């Protein structure tokens, strides 16, 4: 039996969209923004289910998200603009473009930092134990990241070196102003080549990280805050590998992309969170602090 028909049916590379934005009257809908929104909605749902197992009230995660999400988006954009200044402050740059987040450019470290500040403020406002909140959110965050990364696919961005592996990603020459691929003289979308799909690698890694965190939560008796520390340690370890595969412009420090060094610093921060959470729990000698939710005791719940 000949395999030629089957071979012909297999695409030479993974396709990328030719359109990443749609206009409905005066409104323009960007796929990048829809992916970010879908990730946020998934994270809120997961975190809410988990915090309810820890004694949290119905709807409290959404209340907190109304503070954390805007703070996270602002932090993500500020981090991106600071670490990638050329498109905004360099020759031919545009300060207005710094506000156009639908064209891509959200730094995860700024998102985590800004979101954490917003969540901390909201947690105090709604009297939610920060340890229980952080551990409820821990597996939800990489799920949100996994979904949000598909926004890069729609924007034909976040790819690595050129390759001809079977899962190579076809990338079009892109017009970020219109959210569409550039067309050639015949009206076809211009293809610049096939590359490693870094966005896909990170999406898969984030899903595996979320699963690992859920298993850790199930099989180990953790103190409040330690699961979040595990997330803070785990994600940047994968990010270091992915950063070395990227070819887009970035700030270089001591021969490495800035995000590599940032990731290594964040790994250390995660370890500090893990240790301090354990010490705080031991300092309570097994008794909850006054006013603490009972869920602040070590838990093996999985949500």
Secondary structure, DSSP 8 states (H G I E B T S, - for coil): ---HHHHHHS-SSB---SB-EEEETTEEEEHHHHHHHHHHHHHHHHHHHHHHTTT--TTHHHHHHHHHHHHHHHHHHHHHHHHS-HHHHSTT--SGGGG-GGGS---HHHHHHHHHHHHHHHHHHTT--HHHHHHHHHHHHHHHHHHHTHHHHHTT---BSB--STT-EEEE-EETTTTEE-B-TTS-B-EEEEE--HHHHHHHHHHHHHHHHHHHHHHS-B-TTHHHHHHHHHHHHHHHHHHHHB-S---EETTEEHHHHHHHHHHHHHHHHHHHHHHHHHHTTT---TT--GGGS-B----
